[in-house]
Structure formats: structure tokens, C-alpha cells
Amino acid sequence: MKLQGKRALITGGAKRVGRMIAKTLAERGVNLILHYNTSRTEVLAAQKELSTAFGVSVSIFQADLKNVRTLEQKTKKLVRDSGPIHILVNNASSFYSTPFGTITETDWDSLMNSNLKGPFFLTQIVGQSMAKSGGGKIVNIGDWSALRPYKDYLPYSIAKAGVIALTQILAKTLAPKVTVNCVSPGAVLLPENFSSKIKREIIKKTPLGRMGTPEDIARGVLFFLEGTDFATGSNLIVDGGQLIR
Ligand SMILES: NC(=O)c1ccc[n+]([C@@H]2O[C@H](COP(=O)([O-])OP(=O)(O)OC[C@H]3O[C@@H](n4cnc5c(N)ncnc54)[C@H](OP(=O)(O)O)[C@@H]3O)[C@@H](O)[C@H]2O)c1
């Protein structure tokens, strides 16, 4: 798909990996809708930076993925007001340790809703509108740990496994007008509370001998957007070889 002049909604686009995906699309002339939840200062900075640097239009969209009723209302309004959305990148996620034996229903609901349920309800609205208009492309951001789950991240890993299933089901449902694919990162940007010892251990277990970068993930997204129009239901693992180790 030619990207120049298209419009993309990127969830969790204010910082980290989402912001790099936004920059990569802006560089190609894509107009952006940057979704955020709490990072208002960062999203406003990203809006200013990307619109100034690349001359694209950048609007912002606040919604908590955990609150489905409000999310649906806001997304319907967005779809009505924004004009056609050609690209959706479901990047937003929450991630924290939940050792077995300590998991509460609140943890379960929070991790499932932010990683799977909310993204589904948002995609249902955006995907239907894409299918009714000229078509589009959806890229979900998964995690290599959906295929080799982390022990202390049970609800998160199950939710990300659900993201892969969701990718396949939506790919069937929305074909032929809309493609739906997944990019599954390995370790890219660790949470701030991870020690440098954990980082060294991860690198030791990664055949390519380094952490990934946000650019590595953005290039994976770009592959599904402009590299091919003949992939749907795919899961591209961008993990430096961690899964095959
Ligand atoms: N970083 C890695 O090493 C790594 C590894 C494997 C997979 N991944 C996947 O790659 C993607 C990006 O990773 P990341 O580390 O950049 O993500 P992140 O910083 O953990 O989260 C991205 C954004 O998600 C938004 N978010 C969280 N809970 C939300 C909610 N309830 N409603 C709406 N938005 C919510 C937050 O927005 P606000 O800040 O605006 O609240 C946050 O900035 C994620 O899907 C992640 O699972 C990352």
C-alpha cells in the first residue's frame, strides 16, 4: 500500500515503541491520530514534533482501553469525525509481574482488558469502518512470550496469545478489504524497574546478542503496511532469535 497521505491510528503512540512507529509512519507522509491514555504531556510533545518535522497532520485521541463502554463511544465519534482511517496499529499495552498465587481478579481484568478486550472493541469499530470504505491495514503488536510464556506474567502472556488468535480471526473476517497481521517483539525497552543484571541475562539468552530497538519493531510494522499486500493473519516475530534458542 502506498503510505503517503494515508491516515493511521496508533494506540499508545505517546512514547517508547508506539512513538517510534508514529515517527516511522510520519516520515512516509502518513497523517496520524496518536492515541494515549495518561501521557498527555508526552503526546502533545509528539504531536508538535512530528507535525513540524514531517508536515503531516497529527491529532490526539484519549481513551482508557479498560473502560469498554466509554472506549466504544469515543471510537465511534473518532471514526465519524476523522475521515477514513486506513491504518490501525494496536500497540498500547500494560505489563507487570503477577506471580502465580498472588494474582487478583483486578490484575486479571486489568491485563486482559488493556491487552486484549479493549483492543478488540476498538478494532471492531475501526475495522468495520475500514471494510465499509476503501479498505485498510491493521497491525497488532503481540509479544514473543505469547509463544513461550514468561512464568511470572500469566494474564499478560494469555492476553498476548489471545492477540495472535484475534489477528487470525479478524484476518478471516475482514478479508479481502482489510489485512490483519501481528508483530511480536522480543525484549526491546525494558520497564524502568528492571535491573541491568536482568538486561544482561536477556542479552545472553538472545542469539543475536543484543536487545531489540523500537526501530526494529517499527520496521516490522512497516513491512506489513508497505512491504507486502499479500500477508494476512501472519505473526512476524522480531526477537533476535530468543524463541528458537
Ligand atoms: N518494550 C518491550 O521490550 C516489548 C517486548 C515485547 C512486546 N512488547 C509490546 O510492544 C508494544 C509496545 O511496547 P512498549 O514497551 O512501548 O509499551 P508500554 O510503554 O508498556 O505501553 C505503551 C502505552 O500503552 C498505553 N496503555 C497502557 N494501558 C492502557 C490502557 N488501559 N488504556 C489505554 N492505553 C494504555 C500507555 O499509554 P499512556 O502512557 O498514555 O497511559 C503506554 O504509553 C506493547 O504492545 C508491548 O506489549 C514490548
Ligand as a Chemical Component Dictionary entry (heavy atoms), coordinates in Angstrom:
data_LIG
# 
_chem_comp.id                   LIG 
_chem_comp.type                 NON-POLYMER 
_chem_comp.pdbx_formal_charge   0 
_chem_comp.three_letter_code    LIG 
# 
loop_
_chem_comp_atom.comp_id 
_chem_comp_atom.atom_id 
_chem_comp_atom.alt_atom_id 
_chem_comp_atom.type_symbol 
_chem_comp_atom.charge 
_chem_comp_atom.model_Cartn_x 
_chem_comp_atom.model_Cartn_y 
_chem_comp_atom.model_Cartn_z 
_chem_comp_atom.pdbx_ordinal 
LIG N1  N1  N 0  9.076  -2.977 25.311 1  
LIG C1  C1  C 0  9.387  -4.238 25.043 2  
LIG O1  O1  O 0  10.509 -4.688 25.260 3  
LIG C2  C2  C 0  8.332  -5.166 24.482 4  
LIG C3  C3  C 0  8.589  -6.529 24.417 5  
LIG C4  C4  C 0  7.613  -7.358 23.897 6  
LIG C5  C5  C 0  6.420  -6.832 23.450 7  
LIG N2  N2  N 1  6.204  -5.509 23.533 8  
LIG C6  C6  C 0  4.928  -4.958 23.059 9  
LIG O2  O2  O 0  5.188  -3.830 22.238 10 
LIG C7  C7  C 0  4.209  -2.818 22.452 11 
LIG C8  C8  C 0  4.883  -1.517 22.853 12 
LIG O3  O3  O 0  5.715  -1.750 23.972 13 
LIG P1  P1  P 0  6.122  -0.557 24.972 14 
LIG O4  O4  O 0  7.062  -1.151 25.946 15 
LIG O5  O5  O -1 6.483  0.641  24.189 16 
LIG O6  O6  O 0  4.695  -0.338 25.666 17 
LIG P2  P2  P 0  4.427  0.438  27.045 18 
LIG O7  O7  O 0  5.339  1.581  27.138 19 
LIG O8  O8  O 0  4.409  -0.546 28.170 20 
LIG O9  O9  O 0  2.907  0.902  26.825 21 
LIG C9  C9  C 0  2.536  1.677  25.700 22 
LIG C10 C10 C 0  1.374  2.540  26.042 23 
LIG O10 O10 O 0  0.225  1.762  26.325 24 
LIG C11 C11 C 0  -0.697 2.636  26.914 25 
LIG N3  N3  N 0  -1.629 1.960  27.809 26 
LIG C12 C12 C 0  -1.367 1.173  28.873 27 
LIG N4  N4  N 0  -2.527 0.835  29.489 28 
LIG C13 C13 C 0  -3.528 1.433  28.785 29 
LIG C14 C14 C 0  -4.939 1.489  28.935 30 
LIG N5  N5  N 0  -5.575 0.873  29.923 31 
LIG N6  N6  N 0  -5.644 2.209  28.033 32 
LIG C15 C15 C 0  -5.026 2.852  27.031 33 
LIG N7  N7  N 0  -3.703 2.839  26.837 34 
LIG C16 C16 C 0  -2.962 2.148  27.717 35 
LIG C17 C17 C 0  0.108  3.660  27.726 36 
LIG O11 O11 O 0  -0.377 4.948  27.343 37 
LIG P3  P3  P 0  -0.241 6.223  28.325 38 
LIG O12 O12 O 0  1.215  6.332  28.628 39 
LIG O13 O13 O 0  -0.778 7.339  27.527 40 
LIG O14 O14 O 0  -1.074 5.933  29.557 41 
LIG C18 C18 C 0  1.552  3.403  27.280 42 
LIG O15 O15 O 0  2.274  4.559  26.996 43 
LIG C19 C19 C 0  3.264  -3.380 23.509 44 
LIG O16 O16 O 0  2.148  -3.974 22.894 45 
LIG C20 C20 C 0  4.082  -4.452 24.216 46 
LIG O17 O17 O 0  3.321  -5.473 24.788 47 
LIG C21 C21 C 0  7.131  -4.649 24.041 48 
# 
loop_
_chem_comp_bond.comp_id 
_chem_comp_bond.atom_id_1 
_chem_comp_bond.atom_id_2 
_chem_comp_bond.value_order 
_chem_comp_bond.pdbx_ordinal 
LIG N1  C1  SING 1  
LIG C1  O1  DOUB 2  
LIG C1  C2  SING 3  
LIG C2  C3  SING 4  
LIG C2  C21 DOUB 5  
LIG C3  C4  DOUB 6  
LIG C4  C5  SING 7  
LIG C5  N2  DOUB 8  
LIG N2  C6  SING 9  
LIG N2  C21 SING 10 
LIG C6  O2  SING 11 
LIG C6  C20 SING 12 
LIG O2  C7  SING 13 
LIG C7  C8  SING 14 
LIG C7  C19 SING 15 
LIG C8  O3  SING 16 
LIG O3  P1  SING 17 
LIG P1  O4  DOUB 18 
LIG P1  O5  SING 19 
LIG P1  O6  SING 20 
LIG O6  P2  SING 21 
LIG P2  O7  DOUB 22 
LIG P2  O8  SING 23 
LIG P2  O9  SING 24 
LIG O9  C9  SING 25 
LIG C9  C10 SING 26 
LIG C10 O10 SING 27 
LIG C10 C18 SING 28 
LIG O10 C11 SING 29 
LIG C11 N3  SING 30 
LIG C11 C17 SING 31 
LIG N3  C12 SING 32 
LIG N3  C16 SING 33 
LIG C12 N4  DOUB 34 
LIG N4  C13 SING 35 
LIG C13 C14 SING 36 
LIG C13 C16 DOUB 37 
LIG C14 N5  SING 38 
LIG C14 N6  DOUB 39 
LIG N6  C15 SING 40 
LIG C15 N7  DOUB 41 
LIG N7  C16 SING 42 
LIG C17 O11 SING 43 
LIG C17 C18 SING 44 
LIG O11 P3  SING 45 
LIG P3  O12 DOUB 46 
LIG P3  O13 SING 47 
LIG P3  O14 SING 48 
LIG C18 O15 SING 49 
LIG C19 O16 SING 50 
LIG C19 C20 SING 51 
LIG C20 O17 SING 52 
# 
